[in-house]
Amino acid sequence: MTDQKEYDRILQLISNEEWKAASEAAASYLAKTGTSEDLQARLRYIVIYTTAGAVSTGAFDFDVLNNRLKPFIGKSVTLPDRPVINDAQPGRMNAICISDPHATSFMVIAANKTNTTIHAFEYVKLQQAVDFATHAGEWGSITGTLRRIEPNPNKSRAIVLRIYINDATVAFSKHS
């Protein structure tokens, strides 16, 4: 399977919310040598998101989550494109909602399609302030260093984990 076909297959598994298969495929792809750093950062996040998804469905337990994610601490991760919304919308998921347009830290909630399970609360600290107001309506992809993972100590499948990303930057695009 070509690299692009393999990546497309992973994205399709995510779209279908086949979390365990997507996590396994992304982890396998990440283990390949010769993968660019940009792709590795994207695959690390995919492994985080899909492994949390597999925990939310009971396909994996929290030990698998810990074992699979701990090696990523201190490494770069790239989050997917998400809409930039220039106001706080309590409960809004899978979007970058900014109440302070010059914030240097914020949280994104990563959930499944129906917003019934939260895969991760993603706490982001930017390298420098970004004028989010000028990017409202665009899409933003965050890249930074994974500093910490905190699986839910209650082992709840409804809210799986928290991740902390530092030294982050945001790349904006007009569409996803």
Protein Blocks (a to p, Z undefined) as FASTA:
>chain_A
ZZklmmmmmmmmmmnopmklmmmmmmmmmmpghiafklmmmmmmmmmmmmmmmmmnopac
fklmmmmmmmmgopacddddddddfbdcehiahiacdfblkbcbdcdddddfkopacfba
cddddfbdcdfklmgoiacddddddfbdcddfklpakbmbdcddehiacdddfbZZ
